[in-house]
Amino acid sequence: MEEKIAIEILKNKGFTEHDFEQIKGHGISLSKIANELSIFEAGIPKVTLDKPATINDGIIKLSNAEFQNFATTFDTKRNSLKLKKFVPASGAASRMFKFLNEFLNEFQPENETINAYINRKKDKNLPIFLAGIEKFPFYDQVKSKVKLLVDNYYSLESHEKSYHFIKTMLASEHFDFANKPKGVLDFHKYATHTATPVEEHLNECAFYASANAVSHLHFTISENHEDLFKKTIESVKTKVENKSGTSINVRFSYQDKATDTIAVDIQNKPLRNEDGKLVFRPAGHGALITNLKNLDADIIFIKNIDNVIQNHIEETTLYKKALGGILIDLQSQVFSIVKAIETGELNEGYLPDIVDFMTKKLNIKFYEGFDKYTFENKVESIKNKLNRPIRVCGMVKNEGEPGGGPFWVRNEKGHLTLQIVESSQVDIQNPKQAEILAKATHFNPVDLVCSTKNHKGKKFDLDQFVNHNMGFIVHKNNKGKELKSYELPGLWNGAMAKWITVFVEVPLVTFNPVKTVNDLLKPAHQPQHEN
């Protein structure tokens, strides 16, 4: 949409010159705002699930020996490649501590005990937190602070001590855990120290994301958290480098403010703050496709900030390296075919094997009637399907975790592609779609290895491979007001919808997210005790 047309559309909707100045000051085009308003009015079409991706139908299952072989392939080639690890880490830990914040807001210390509160609210999370309180890595630090703050600490009842512990842990003037990014919170307790997710990601780098004893680690963060991240990294980086014999280069980027989207009320009218200014909101992790596009690397590992492990790092490393080996193997074959096409060395006799490789190894479906194409049109179609970024994604067995999963999806032209789909993208009012969703056998743990360059070593323009119809309209509540915001197609959902996609089953040991603070009590995040 041209800016002139956008200006007329927005003027008709009551936008003023001050609004235009605010929008441009945010680095956003007027056509982008007009487009978002039309999305709110029209809605976003739901995806059409065809069937779940399953073992031997979209998901590869490997033996231990095959995993070892692909890991060896990776180790053999890694020193000739530029590797990077990309970790989205901008989110605050508010969801981790949601049930504790609710407790502080609704508990009546003068009138009830914590047990009475638990019974009154039927709170299932608080008893788990209290039962394991001494096992949290931050327990000693918070307890010491509480003792300093509360004069009569030793004469308090147990439930009163717990109340002061939670209050101190979340108070903005003390630890303020819920408002800090997850990456800088203590997750693991060792004999000599406690470790944050940032430190654990530094540790992991040496195991699989390094070449020639150098590792490149990239965090996407909120600008206002940069000092916290830098301080956390500076405190541990030298120690990790000395222990691993690896030099680690750490870089940061922010989610581009120009990707922010306009918020509206339930009537789709632009939301305004107390000063009458338009309200913009971050556009979700799909905005990070821009950050990913700016990286220069042959292979990029993508993993969430909270998916780290205290134990079994060697075991999880094997699967990371194996995914990298699979990518290297497939990429080599893809590049050979594309080069042969460009140099004119491909003859008709090779086509059946190429089509077989693309269908069986890359999950690429050919259009009906492909057999009737001329040789030139067949070659053009093959090149178009292969000259794309590649992602190899680990998938774990579905254990009922909330989130996205692997599916065969039918696009608007009726063609089947493999996609990672979130439940919010599915029309669950449609019984057939709800049934397919419920039959998912696997879950997306965000365990990706990506190739974002072509056979000539030139970076793809990743924006060209986004399905813009796969965004999200999100309903939120802000100070009692219902609002809607638009989120871009998710980074591993619509933002990579047109990539070559390969799913590989990996064991559950590779997936250890921390969605609530109680997840830190699970074995993966607790010290191992020798028998």
N, C-alpha and C positions, 0 to 999 in steps of 0.2 A: 504494500500500500504506500502511495506517495505521501510525503509530509503535508502537501497542500490539501489533499483529500482528508487526511487525518485531522487537520486543524478544523475543517468545516464540521466533521463528525463530532469532535470534542466540544466545539462551540455550541452545537445544537444540544449537547448534553449538559450545558451549563458551566463548562470549564472557562476560567478567566485567564487574562494575560499573566496574572500572578501564578496561577497553576502551571501555565506553560513554562514560566521561568523556573519554577521549582522542579518540574519534570526534567528540563534540560540540565539544570544544575546537578541533578542526580546521575547525569550521563545517559539518560534514557531517551529514546526517540518517541515522538508523538504517535507515530504509526504503531509502535509496539504497545502503547497504552490503549489505542483504539482497538487493536486486535484482541487484547486481553479482555476488554469490556464486551466484545462480541462473543468471546469464549464463555464468559459468565452467562450471557443471555441465551446462547444456543446450547450450552452444556458440552460435555466431552463424550464422544461415543465410547461405549465399553468395548473391550477387546472381545473377539470371538474365539473362545477356546475350542480346539478340535478334539484334543485328548491330552492327558498328561504325558510328559516325556518319561519313559521308563527304561529299565535295563534292556539293552539291545534295540530300543526304539527311541533313540535320542540321547541316551545316557550310556557311556562306555563303562564296563566293569573290568578291572584289571586284576591279575594275580599278583601276589607279592613279588614274584620274580620279574614280572613286567614292570611294576613300579620301580624296582631296583635298576632295571635296564634303562628306563627313561631317565632316572636320576643320574645314571652314569653318562648318558648322552649329554645331559645338561652340564655335568662337571667337566666333560671333555671339551665342550665348546665355550664355556662361560668366559674364559680369559680373553677370547677374541671378540667379546660383545660388550656393549655399554648397558649395564643393568641399572634399574632404578626401582625403588619401592615407594609407592604412593599411598599415603594414609590420610583419608578424610578425618579431621580431628577438631572441627570447629564447634561441635555441639557442647552445650553446658550440661552438667550432670543433674539437672533438675528432675528428670524422670527417675533417676536412680534413687532419689530421696523423697519421692512424691508422698509415699505413705507416712513418712516421718514428719514431713511438713504438715500434712493433714492432721496428724496426731497433735502437734504443737498448737495448731489453730483451734482444735475442737476439744482437747483435753481440759478438764476443769480440776486443777490440782487442789483447790480448796475444798472441793466437794466429793472427789472420788479417787480411788486408787487406779493404777494402770490396769490392773485386772478387770476392774469395773468398766473402764473405758473399752477394753478389748471385747468384753461381753456385750456392752451396749452397742458398739459399732460392728460387731462380728468381724473384727479385724484379724485376718489370717497371717499377715506379714509381720506385724509387730512382735508376736510371740517368738517367731523364728529369729528375728533380730536380737531380741533380749536373751534368748537361750544361747546364742553363739557370740554374744557381745565381746567376750575376751579373745575370740579368735580373729577379730578384725585387725588388719595391719596397723590401723591408726589408734587402736584401743589405748595403748600406754600413753601416747602423746595427748590425747583428749582427756584421759583420766587425770593426768598430772595438772592440766590446765584447770579442770573442775576443782581439784583440791585447793588450788591457789585462789579461786574465785569464791568458793563457798566456805564460810568461816566454820560452820558446825558440821562439816562433811562427815566426820567419823561417827557422829551421833544420828545421822539420817537413816531412815528405813531404806531397804534395798530398792524399792520402787521409786523412792525420792531421788536416790543417786542416779538411777536410770534416766529419770526425767531431766536432771541437770546435765547429764552426759549428752543426751540428744539435743537439748537446747543450746549447749556450748558448741557442739559439732556444727550446727547449722546457723548460728548467730553471725550476722554480717560483720560484727566487730571482733569476732574470734576466728573460727576456721572457715565459715561460709562455704562449706563443701558444695551445696546445691547450686551455687552460682559460679563455681569454677568449672573449667573444662575437665572432662573425664581424664584426659591425658596426663594431668599433673597430680591426680589424687593417688594416694598410696593404695596399691592393689594387692601386693604380695609381701609377706614377711619372711626374711631370711635370717640366718643365725647372727649376722653382723649388721644388717640394715633392712630398711623397707624399700620396695621398688615401685615406681609408677609405670603405667602403660608405656610412656615415652621411653623409659629405660629398657623395658622388655623389647620394644621394637628396635632399639639400638642393638640389643643383644642378638636378636634374630637376624639382623642385617649381615652379621659376620658369617652366619650359617648358610644362607642361600642367596642373598642379594648383593654379593660382592664379586669383583673380578680383579685379579692381580692385587689382592689385599687392599682394595679400595671399594668402599660402598657409598652409594648415593641414596639418601633418604629424604623424601619430600612430604611435609605435613601441610595440609590446607587448614588454616586456623582463622579465628575471628581476630581482626586487627587489635581489638582491646585486650586480647590474651597473649599477645606476642611476647611481652616481657616475662610473663609467667613461664612460657615454654622455653624461652632462652635461658632463664635462670635454672630451670629444671635440667635442661640439657647440659649446661656448663658444669653443673655439679656432679655429673656422672660420666660424661663423654670420654674423658681421658682414661678413667678406670676401665670402661668397656673396651676402648681401643687397645690398652696395654694387655688386658686379659685375652683378647681375641686375636691380637696381632693384625688388626684391620684398621685402616684409617677411614673414618666415617665423615662424609660431607653432608651436612644437614641444611636444607633450604625450606623456606616457608612461602606460601602464597595465600592470598585472601580470596574469598568468594567475591567476584566482581560486583560492585554495587549497581552497575548498569544492567545486571541480570535480575535485580529486584523487581517484584511485580506489585501492581496496585491492589489495595484491599477494598472490598465493597461490602455494603450491608446486605441484608437478605432480599432487598428489592433491587439489588445490583447497582445501587447508587454509590459513587465513590465515598469511602469512609474518610472522615476528617477528624483531626485531633482538636484539643481545646482552643488552639490558636487558629483553627479553620484551615490548617494545612492538610494536604493529601497524606494518606498513610501508605507507606511502601513496606513490603515484607520480603525477607530472603526467599528465593525461588526454589529451595530444597537442594538436595545433592546433585540433581541433574545439571545445575549451573556449573558444576565442577568439570564438565566436559571441556570447558574453556581452559581451565588450569591443566587438565590432562593433555590437551592439544599443544600447550606451550612447552611440555617436557621434551627433551631430546634424549631418546634412549632406544636401543634395539629391542629390549624386553622390559616391560613394566609390571611389577607385582602390585596388586591392589588388595588391601586388607583393612578392615575397620579398626579404629583405635582401641576398642574395648575387647577385641578378640585376641587376647594374649594368654599365655599359659605359664604356670610356675614350674611344672614338671613336664617330662617327655618332650623337651624341645627338639632332641635329635630325631625322634619319631615323626613329629609334625614337619620337620625340615625335609625328611625323605619325600613326603607327598608334595611339598612346595616345589622341590627340585624336579620331581617327576612331571608335574604339570608344565614346568619350564621345558623339560625335555620333549614332551609331546608337542608343545608349540614349535620348538626348533625343528623337529622332524616334519611337521605339517607345513610350516613356513617354507622349508627348503623345497618341498615338492611343489607348492603353489608358485614359488618364484621361478622354478625351472620351467613350468608350463607357460607362465606369462612371458618369460624371456623367449621361449621357443616361438610363441605367437608373434612377438614383436620382430624377431629376426627372420620370420618366414620359414622356420625350420620344421614347423608342425605339419605333418601330412595326415590325410584322412584315416590312415591305418591306426594312428594313435588314439583317435577319438573315443572308441568304446572303453579303453582302459581309463582315460581321463574322466569320462562321465561316471564310470564305476567308482573311481576314487572320490569324486566330488559327492556322489550320492551316499556312499557308505561311510566315508571318513569325515566328511565335512557337513553332512546332513542337508545338503543342497538339493532342493527339488526342482526338476526341470518342467517347463510348461508343456501342457498337452500339445502334441503336434511337433515337438522338437525334432523328432526323427525325419520329418518332412522338410525341415529347413535346408537351404543350400549350405554347402560346406562353409562359405564365407560367413553366413549368418550364424551358423553353429559356433564358429570360432569367436565371433564378436560376442555372442551370448556367454560363452565360457569365460572370456576375458573380463567381461562386465561383472560376472559373479565372483571371480577370483581376485580382482584388483581392489581389495578392500582390507580394512584392518581385521585382525584375527584376535579372538579371545578364547582361551581355554579356561573353563570355570569348574572348580570343584563343587560337587553336590553331595550333601549328606542325607542319610535316610530321614524321612519325616517322623519326628518324635512329638508332633503337636505344637511346635514352636510357632508363634505368630510371625507372619512375614511372607516373602515371595517364594515362588517355586518355579521349576522348569516345565514348560508346556509347549505343545505344538499349537501355534496360533494361525488362524486363517485371516489374511489381511483383506482390505477393501476390494482387492481384485480377485479374491478367492484363492490366493497362493499360500501354501503352508511354509512357515518358518519357525525355527526354535527361538523361544523367548523366555526371559525371566519375568514372571507376572506377579504383581501384588494383588491381594484379594480385593482391594478397593477398586481395581481396574475391571472387575468382573461383575456382570449383572446377576447378582445372587437371587433376584426375584424370578429369574428364568430357571425353572427346575432343571433343565438339561445342563445349563452352564454351571449351576450350583453342584450338580452331581459330578461333573468333570473335575471341578475344583476340589471336591471332597475326596476324589480318588488319587490325588497327588501322592506319589510314593517318596518324593524327595523334596528337599528344602534348600534354599539359596543361603549359604553361610557368608557370602561376599568373600570369595577366595578365587581371585582372577589373576591370570597371567596374560598380558596383552602385547600384541605387536602392532605398532601404529605407523610403521614405515612401509613403503613399497619396495619392490625388487631392486630399485635403483638407490635405495637408502634415503629417499625423500619422504618427509612426513606427509601423511594424509591430512586433508582438511576434515577433521572429525565432524564438523557441523553438517557435512554432506551426508552423513550416515545416521542422522537422528530422525526418528519418526515423530514429527511434531504433533501428531494426533494422540499421543500417549501420555499427555500431561495429567495433572490431578487438580480437581477443585477441592480445597480443604476447608472444612467448617471449623471455626475456632470461636472462643469466647474471650473478649477483651474488656475487663472491668465491667462485666455484666452485659456487654453488648455482643450480640451475635454478629460474626463477620465471616466473609468468605475470602480466601486468597487462592491464587493460582500458583501451582508448583510446576516447574518444567518437567519433561519426561525424565524419570529417575536415571541416575548415572549408569546403572547396570540393567535398567529396563529400556524405556524408549530411546534414551540417548545412545545406546549401542544396538538398536533394533536392526540396523542394516549391516552389522558386522558379520563376518564368518564366525559361527558359534559352535563350540564343541563342549559338551558336558561330560565330566568324568566323576564317577562315584569315589568319594574319599571318606575315610572313617570319621566317626563322631569325635575322636580325640582332637581333630583339627578345629573343632568349633566350640569355643568357650566364651561366649559373649557375657558381658556384665550389663544387663538391662536394669536390674535393681540391685541395691547394695547387698541384699541377701545372697546374690549369686556369688559373692566373694567367699561364701562359706562352702561352696562346692569343692570337691577334691582337687580339681584342676587349678584352683587358686589358693590352696592351702599347702603348707610345708609337708613334705613326705617324711614320715618318721620311720627310722630303721627298726626292724623287729628285734 
